[in-house]
Amino acid sequence: MVRAGSLSAVKVAAAGPARTTRYVVIGVGINIAAPNAQGLTTAPAWLRELWPIADAGQALLRLAQPLVSAVKAFEDLGFAAFQARFQSRDVLRDRAVVLSDGRSGTAHGVSESGGLLVHTAHGMTTITSSEVSARPA
């Protein structure tokens, strides 16, 4: 098991009218080797902690096809089909978090639509903005 820390990041950009064909670009960044953690409150994780001989090419070969399959399943079934798997791996669940907009609270998983559930001073809120970054407090 990897300790809490970002191993990877995913950026999704969608284009096109909401009610017609949309195009999506998905970028995945994975820390292969130990990144510089200077100045970070939570040290990042890296793939070689789990797979010591990993390199970028091997990671791509191992991850590309499952990623494409998952994107196709998401297209057909939506996020609800992934919710239970996500919840079982959610390292922020029940932890204090600070959101990119300055709000803070306790993370409580994700909704069926994929919105981040955060209990703030004003009650439970679902974060569905176009961009969100949540960090352990």
N, C-alpha and C positions, 0 to 999 in steps of 0.2 A: 504494500500500500504506500502511496506517495503521501507525504505530509502535506498539510494545507499550504498551498502556494500555487500561483498560476503556472501551469505547464504549457498552456497554449492559449491562443486567442482566435476568435472567429469574427470576421466582419462580413456582414451581408448587406448588399445594396440592391434595391429593387427599382426598376424603371418601367414606365408605361402606365396608362390609365388603369385605375383600380377595377373597372368593370370589363376590361378586355384582356388580351394577352399581355402578360407582364414578363419582363426579363429579369433574371437575378444573377448577380455576380457574387460568388462566395470566396473569400480569402481566408486561409487557415495558416496561422503562424505557430510553429512548435519550437520550444526551446530544446535543441538537441543536446548541447553541452551546457555546463554551468554558466549562466549569464552573470553579469556584474550586478550585485545586489546593493551596491552603495546607494544610500539615500532612500531605500525602500523600507516601508514599515513591515511588510511581509516578504520574506525571501522567496523568490520564485523557485519552482521545481524545474527539472529538466529530464528529458527522455532517457538519458544514459543512467539515471538513478535506477530505472526499471530494466533497461536493456543496454548493458554496458558497451556493446560493440555497435550500437546504432549510428548510422550516418543519415544525411538528408535523403539520399537516393533510396536506401532501405526503408526509411519511414514512409516515403511517397509510395513505394511499391506495396507496402503493407496496409496503408490507410486509404489510398485513392478509391479502390473499388467499394469498400464498405461505406465510404462517404457518399459516393454516387448513389448507391442503393438506398441509403438513408434519406437522401434528398428526394428520390423518386417516391419513397414511402410517405414522406412528409407531404408531397404534392397530392397524393391520393387520400391520405388519412388525416392530415393535420397534426398539430402538436399533441393532441390528446393521446395518440398512439405511443408517444414517447414519454409521457409524463411520469409514469411509475419508474421507468429506468432512470430518468433524470433525478427523481426524488431520492433514489437509493444511492446516488453519487454526489448529492448536493452538499458541498463542504461549507456553504454559508448558512445552511438551515439552522435556525435557533441561535445564530450568532449575531452580535451587534454589528451593524454595517453603517457606512457613510456613503450616501449616494452622490453622484456627480453634480447634482443640483444643490448640494449642501444639506439636504435633509438627512436625518439619521433615525435609526430604529432597529428592530430585530427582524431578520429575514425568516420567512415561514414558507419557503418552497416556492412553487410556481403554480399558476392556475392552469386549467385545461387548455387555455389559449396561449399559454407560455408567458404570461405576465408575471413579473416578480412580485411576490406578496411580501409586504413589509409592514410591520406594526410600528407606527410612529406615535408621537405624542398626541396626534389627532385621530388615532384609530388605525384600523387595517386599511391599507391602500394597495392598489395593483399598479405597478409601474409598467406602462406599455409605450413609453416614449420611443422616438426613433433612435435614440442613443442613450444607453445607461451604463454606468460603471459603478459597481458596488465593491467595496473593499471592507475587509474586517476592520472594526473600529479599534 
